[in-house]
Amino acid sequence: MDPVNIGIIGLGNVGWGTLDVLAENARDIALKLGFPLRVRGLCSRNIAAKKFPADFDCALKTTDWRDIVNLPDVHIVAELVGGTGVAREIVEAAAGCGKSVVTANKELMAQAGADLWDRAIASRINLAMEASVAGGIPIHAVLREGISGDRITTLYGILNGTCNYILTEIERRRASFEEILKEAQEAGYAEADPSADVDGYDSRSKLAILAALAFGERIVPSDIYTEGIRRITPVDFDYAHLLHHTIRLVCAARQSPAGLILSVRPSLIPETTILAGVRGAYNAVWVRGKFGADTFYYGRGAGPHPTGVAVVSDLMRVAREIRGGSPERVSPFAHARLGEYEPISVTLHESAYYLRFRVEDRPGIIAQLATALAAESISIDAVLQLPDANWRDLPFVITVEPTSEASIRAAMARMAELNFFIEPPLALPMERSL
Ligand SMILES: NC(=O)c1ccc[n+]([C@@H]2O[C@H](COP(=O)([O-])OP(=O)(O)OC[C@H]3O[C@@H](n4cnc5c(N)ncnc54)[C@H](OP(=O)(O)O)[C@@H]3O)[C@@H](O)[C@H]2O)c1
């Protein structure tokens, strides 16, 4: 049977991973589809420096992405360039030529996914993006097909492998954030500029996409309250363990009576929860539905081969749909806001909190902190101080009963007036309901 032809633009980690899978798994792919996938064109700016396996001898090699999009017999364009500039031009140009697109681009889809989806529907093409979130976990297929009959109420995720690796290494070895980050950079696991990962922005883009898919809303990254992991220390894990918790960068989208509360932030989670078992560079997504209750998905969040599998599986699905004469068989990325899922401020979220303080020792500190909390009607649950703490630099912890984020922020603002802190207090939610 005639092949479905694909053009691949961007030959970095994901592009090469995709080519590897396509070459090494070509026979199985053809058997599963009933026809082969043929790589018709390949593009990267320094294509001349790349050595390709013989499987791709017949493919057009070019430095200009337009050559790929304009090749008349390319049916599907894989955008594996990244960023929001050229990548968006590629997607729009392909749609303009009536060609379906597969992308791994979380940044682009988080910022402009709903618009690009409208464009794709209008152009009667397919736009597939499984690799954009949690590379090796087929979570888009789950949300758009597997559990699409349910009404999702909550979605939790650990969506950044670098952050999860750093946190679990701080926990395992009691080393500092800076030490582990440096090691991860030297080993190539973390970017030279780590901000997108450790400040939570990468997770935020991924949560925006998943929440849009799960709740059918147009959600953009700025709807999501975001905090990174730079302030987490080994002492925080010591206290968390004392409380039978651990710490992860938790991405959360929860339906409340007033709307959808979205956040990416380091949080204390019970040691007994399934999310606490997610260690190292792994990702996980936990979805709770009104009818189907809890489902959990776990796997590699990145890497050339896991992400390459996601891209190839998308290529196969789109190829199958092209052959079947259907531009798009599953529900769209996001529909018009239904209102009940409209994002609302994280200040409305209610939770117990872990408050960690580093202070210069002097009498009356606890009383002043208690006064600031009481002024916001916040009840103290426990005051904890580990016995080996250095008396000149005293990290101690107060946990408080469930209260609103607004009240905690107001109490922190009162505390900011006090003059005994070595560093500003750290407030982390304690996710006891997980
Ligand atoms: N890395 C992962 O594990 C992972 C996981 C999930 C999703 N993603 C997403 O996948 C996408 C690609 O990531 P990556 O890690 O593969 O990035 P990468 O290693 O930087 O690769 C990007 C590729 O695009 C090419 N490129 C850049 N600008 C171009 C242009 N104007 N024309 C043609 N080619 C161009 C680059 O090669 P030249 O410099 O030779 O042009 C390079 O081959 C991103 O959207 C990323 O967020 C990555």
The ligand as a Gaussian input file, in Angstrom:
#p B3LYP/6-31G(d) Opt

LIG

0 1
 N       14.032000      17.261000      24.853000
 C       12.999000      16.601000      25.312000
 O       13.122000      15.570000      25.974000
 C       11.604000      17.098000      25.022000
 C       10.509000      16.433000      25.582000
 C        9.215000      16.838000      25.253000
 C        9.031000      17.903000      24.392000
 N       10.126000      18.565000      23.886000
 C        9.878000      19.657000      22.956000
 O       10.331000      19.254000      21.668000
 C       10.791000      20.384000      20.926000
 C       12.245000      20.139000      20.467000
 O       13.033000      19.954000      21.619000
 P       14.540000      19.413000      21.513000
 O       14.954000      19.077000      22.884000
 O       14.629000      18.374000      20.447000
 O       15.271000      20.743000      21.038000
 P       16.733000      20.867000      20.380000
 O       17.560000      19.714000      20.757000
 O       17.189000      22.240000      20.630000
 O       16.389000      20.715000      18.810000
 C       15.793000      21.732000      18.050000
 C       16.096000      21.472000      16.588000
 O       15.473000      22.470000      15.786000
 C       16.406000      22.936000      14.818000
 N       16.032000      24.296000      14.470000
 C       16.006000      25.377000      15.273000
 N       15.570000      26.457000      14.573000
 C       15.358000      26.030000      13.315000
 C       14.925000      26.660000      12.127000
 N       14.628000      27.961000      12.073000
 N       14.810000      25.918000      10.980000
 C       15.100000      24.605000      11.008000
 N       15.512000      23.945000      12.112000
 C       15.648000      24.656000      13.244000
 C       17.747000      22.804000      15.512000
 O       18.826000      22.523000      14.699000
 P       19.733000      23.563000      13.967000
 O       20.348000      24.442000      15.004000
 O       20.660000      22.694000      13.220000
 O       18.784000      24.273000      13.078000
 C       17.555000      21.472000      16.239000
 O       17.790000      20.418000      15.338000
 C       10.633000      21.576000      21.861000
 O        9.392000      22.186000      21.595000
 C       10.635000      20.950000      23.247000
 O        9.922000      21.713000      24.191000
 C       11.394000      18.180000      24.178000

